[in-house]
Each structure stands twice: as C-alpha cells, then as structure tokens.
Amino acid sequence: MKLLLPLLFTSLVYSATIKVAVLAPEGTTWAKNLKKMAKEIKKATNKKVKLKIFFGGAQGDEPDVLRKIRVGQLHGGIFTGKTLGEINGDVRVMELPFTFYDDNKKARSVLEKLTPVFNESFESNKFKNLGFFEIGNVYFVSKKETKNLAALKGQKIWAWEGDKLVESMIESMDLISVPLPLPDVLSSLSTGIIDSAYAPPLGILSLQWNTKVGYLIDFPLSYSIGAFLIGDRAWKKISSENQKKVLEISKKYIGLVNEGNDKDNKDAISAMKSSGIKFLEFPEQDQKKGKELREQVIAKLKGKLFSEKVYNLFNKEL
C-alpha cells in the first residue's frame, strides 16, 4: 500500500481537465482551430490533459471568466483589452492609440520581441500564457457621419467599463464616454444610449454592430491583441513533459487562428462595404493630431497601467 501511494499521488497531480471559456462563437475560425488543438493535446498527452472549452460567452463576459478562474470555477480563457490589462497592465503598451496604424507586420515584430517580458509578468501574476492572438486593427463605427476628429465631439461613445486606456483616450479626445459591459453595446446602439463604438472588423460583424451603424472611420485607432491564459494552479497539475507538449501544440494552432483571423478581418471589411456601410477617411491634419493624443494618453498611464520600464523597452523596439 505504501508503494502504491506515490504512484496514486502522481496520477492525481499530473492529470488535468482544463476548463476554459472564450467569447468566440461556434463555427468561427477560432472555434474550429481551438477544437482541433484540444483534440491534439488530449492525444499527445495520452488523455492526461483535456481542454473543455465553453464558446460564445457561455460563461459570461471576460470579467466574469476572470472572476470564475480566481474562485476556481474555471481554469483559463482568452482575454483581450481591459481584462487582459487587469491581469498584466504592461501588455497594453501594444494597444496604445495611433502607434502602428495599419502596419501589422511591425506590430507583430514588436510583440514577438516583447513576449518573454510579458510572459514573465503573467507568471508573476499566477498565469501561464499559451500564446498571443492578433485580434486586429481597431476602428470606430458610428450611427452619425463623422468626417474628422472634431465631428466626434458630442457623440456618445461606448467605453468598455473600467478600461483605463480607452477612458484616457476618450478623455484626451474630449469625447463623451458611456461605460458599458460588452454584451450591452448592441442594444445601446439600437436605443441611442450610444452613437458609436470601436472594435476590429471581425468583432464588429460577429457582434452584429454593423446592423446598427452606418459609418466606419477608415483610420485604425490601435492594434488589438489577446492571450490564451491558464491559471497557475491548473497549470501546475500538468507534468513538465506534458506542459511542453501543450505549449508546442498551442503555438501551432494559435498561429493558424492568427492567419485565419487576418483573412476574416479583411473579409469583414468587404462585407461591411457590400452592406452599405460608408467608409470615411480622416484628413491628414487629424492623422498628425493622433500623435499628439497618443502622447497625452502615455503621460496619463505610464507608471500606472503599465510600467515605465516596459514602456521604454516598447519604445526602443519602435
């Protein structure tokens, strides 16, 4: 019996069913690749690691998922924007407004170089990062025609409740912020509680905001990323050998999601144009104004949302 106890203990510790929640709906490129990833992980680890994935916001908005991880009801999820920043504020330097514009190649390069630094912060905050997702360029969509930055003033713009970066940007642009949870945006556009919102093209389409707006400002505000995070307690239940397998397989499928996501964002732009949404271009002076607004946002958040050390590393890579 004494000889059997260590073997039993090892079996218990190094077998894990990891419950994760994502906002991506069933049928999307995300969902298809995540299902394949879960299947391959299960096979490669001889069923020692199983991913149970809840799609389409079945476990609530991202803040709900994070809360459930912290109380042990879930073990991981894909996080973006505000919620990602609550776990690791340093990551949000990647989303500073008016930084990359539409140069996604440059954004990917900077993200790749800073990933070890970001991952160190995740681990100190008791999360393991399986990999970063490229969500895409973020655009304003509006119910009203908006020909320049000045025309945005007076519009009621959605801000993800508690998102310090977006709140700082809206404040710097002298706009009217309406903080709301993400699921409330569609109905709020319908009822006029808000006039405009922001998201990557695929998000605008999948959240059905395109049915409530008439205009898209064809001027990328920022570059949005996400991360597939597993809580430390669940990660430690996986043997080191299987951890390596999970990371290798995750890297492959996250790469496939990113490739598909890039195509899906381009397809979403085409679909919105075909549906009659008008794409508005800001004048050149407003593009220059964006750089001034960026500096204001950095001044408000450096040393608060993200550390000065990481910002300096980020700036150096730029």
N, C-alpha and C positions, 0 to 999 in steps of 0.2 A: 504493500500500500504506500509506504514512504517513497519508493522508487517511482510509483505512478503519479504522485502529486506534482512534481516538477513538470512532467510531460503534460498533465492536465492544465496546469497554470499557463504554460507556454501556449497551448492551443487556445485558451481563452483570451490571452493578451494579444496574440498575433492573428486573430480572425476578426474581421470588422465589416459591418454593413453600414455604409456611409450614406446618410440621408441628406440630400442637397435640394435646394429649391431655386428655380430660375423664373424670370418673367417671360422668357421666350416661349411662344405658343407651340403646341404640337404642329408638326408639318413643316416647320421652318428649317432652313439650312442648319441653324443652331441645334434644334431638337434632333434632327437626323444624325448629325455627327456626334452629339453627346450620347445618344443611344448606342451608336457603334463603339464609342470609347468605353462605355460601361461594360458592354459585351466583351470587348477585348481584354479589359482589365480583369474581369471575372475569370476568363480563360487562362490568361498569363499567370495569374496568381493561384491557379488551381482552386478557385472559389473562396480563397481566403479573404479577398477584398471584393465587396459587392457595392455598386453605386445604385442607390434608389433615388431617382430624380423626379421631382414634382415640377411639372411645367405650367406655363401660362398663369403664373401668380397664384397658384392653388394654395400656397402657404402665406399669401399676403404680399404687400409691397416690400421692397428691400429692407426698410427699417424693421418691419415685422419679422423678416427672416433673421436679421442680425440679433434681434431680441431673443428669438427662439433658439438660436445657437448658444447664446450666453446662458440660457437656462437649461440647455441640454435636450430640447425637443427636436432640434435639427443639428447637423454637424457641419454643414457648409452651404455655399451658394455662390452665385455670380453677382458681384457688386459693381456699381458704377457711381460716378458723381459724388453726391453728398454722402451717401452711406459708405462708399469706399474711403472717403476723406475722414469719416468718423473713426475708421479703423487705423488709417495711416494717412495723415494730412499731407505728408511730403509728396505723395503720388500726384497731388493735384496741381503741382507745378506744370505738369504736362497739359493741363486744361486751361492755363492762363489765356485770357482772350487775346485775339489779334496777334498770335505768335507764329503759327505755321501757315495760316490762310489755307490754301489748297495743296501745300507741299507735304503730302502724306509720306513721301519717301524720306524726307528729312525728319519728320516726326517719329517714324519707325526707328530710324537710326539712333536718335536721342534716347528713345525708350529702351532700346536694346542695351545701350551703354550704361544706362542708369538702373537697369533691372536688378543687378546684385545689391545696390544700395537700397532700393525699395524693398527687396526681399528681406534684407536684414532688419528693416523696421517692422515688416509684417511679423517676422518671427519674434521680435521683442514684444509685440502686441498679441502673441499667442495665436498666430495664424500661419498656415503654410500656403504659399501661393503656387498653384499648379500651372499658372501661366496668365499672361495678359491678352485680352481681346481688344482688337481695334473696332470700336463702335462706329467711328466715322466723324466726318465734319458736322458741326452743329450749325443749324440755320434758324433764323426767326421765321415764323409763319404768322400771318395776320389776317384778320377779317377786313381790315381797312388798308387802302392803298397807302404805301409808305415809301416815298421817293428818296428820302435821305434821313440821316440820324435825327435831325431837328423834327421831322414829321412823326418820329416815335414818341416824342414828348406828349404827355396827356393820355397815351394809351395805357390800358391796364394789362400788365404783362405777368404771366404766371412765373413764380419762382418756387422751385422745389422747397418745401417747408424746411427751414433750418439750414439751407445751403449757403454757407458764408461766402463762397466765391461768387456765386450768381448774385447774391444780395449786394455785394460790394460793387460788382459790375453795373447793376441796375442803378445803384445809388450814384456812382460816378457818371453815368449817362443821364442822370436827373430824370429817371422814368418812374412810373407808378408800379410798385411791386405788389402782387397779390399772392402771398404764400399759400400753397395748397398741396395736399398729397397727390402723387402722380395719377391715381385712378380717378380723381375728381376733375381732371383737366378737360376731358371731352364734354362732360355735361356743363361745365363752366363756360366753355366756348359757345355751347348751344344757347345758354340762357343770358349771355352777355356779362357774366361776372368778370370774365377776362376777354380782352380783344386779341391777344397774341400769346404765343408760347414758343418754345425752342426745343429742337431735337435733331438728330441725324435723319436723313431722308427715310431710311427703313423704319425708324421709330415713328415718324410722322404718319407713315402709311399703316403700319401694323396697329397703332393705337387709334386709327381712324380719324385723326385730327384733320386730315385732308378733306373730309366731308363737311367740315365746319369753317374752313378758311378759304380765302380767295387769292392770297398772295404769299409768295416766298421771297425773302430778301436774299438774292444770289451773291452772298458775301459771307463766307464762313466765319463764324464767331470764334470757334475754338475747335480743338481736336479732342474727341471724347474716347476714353478707354474704360475697360472693365477688367476685373480679375476674378479668377476662379479660386476661391479661398476655402480651406478646410480648417476647422478649429483644431487647436493644438492637442486637446485631449483625445479626439478621434484619430488624429494623425499618428499619435504615439502608440496606438493599438495595432498599427501595421508594422510588420518586421522591416528592418532596414533593407533587406533584399527586395521585398515587395514594394517598399517606398520608391526605390529606384525604377522599378517596372512601371509604377503608376505615373511617375514624372515623365518617363520616356514616352509612354502611350499618350498621356495628356498633351505633351508638346506636339505630337503628330496631329492629333485631332483639333487642337486649338488653332494650329496652322491652317488646317482645312476650313475651319469656321471663318477665320480671318479672310481667306481667299474668297470664300462664298459671300461673306459679308460685304466685301468691296464691290463685287458684282451686283449684289442685291441693292446696295445703296444707289448704284448707277441706274439700275432698273427702276427703282422707286422714283428717282428724279424724272425719268422718261414717262413713267405712269402718271405722275402729277402734272406734267406738261400736257399730256394727252387728255387729261380730265378737265383741262381748262384753267388750272391754277396759273396765275401770271407770275413770271419771274422778274423781279425788279433789281436793277443794278444801281448801287450807290455811286455818287460822283467821286472823283479822285480825291478831292479835299477831305471827304469823310473817311476814306481809307487812311489818310495821314492822321486824321483825328483819332482813329483807332489806336495808334501807337501811344498817343498821349493818355488815353483812357487806360491802356494797359499798365502804364507806369503808376497811375493812381491806384489801381487795384493791387499791384505788387506792394506799394507802400502801406496799404491797409492790412495786408495779410502776411507779409514776411515777418517771421518770428512769432506768428500767431497760428495760422492754419498750417503753414509749412515752415521748416527751419531755415535760417539764413544759410547754414552750411549746405543744405541740399539745393537751395535756390542758386547759390554760387556755382555748384557743380553743374546744374542745369544750364545756367547762363554761359558757362565755359564751353559746353557742348554745342550751344547755339552759335 
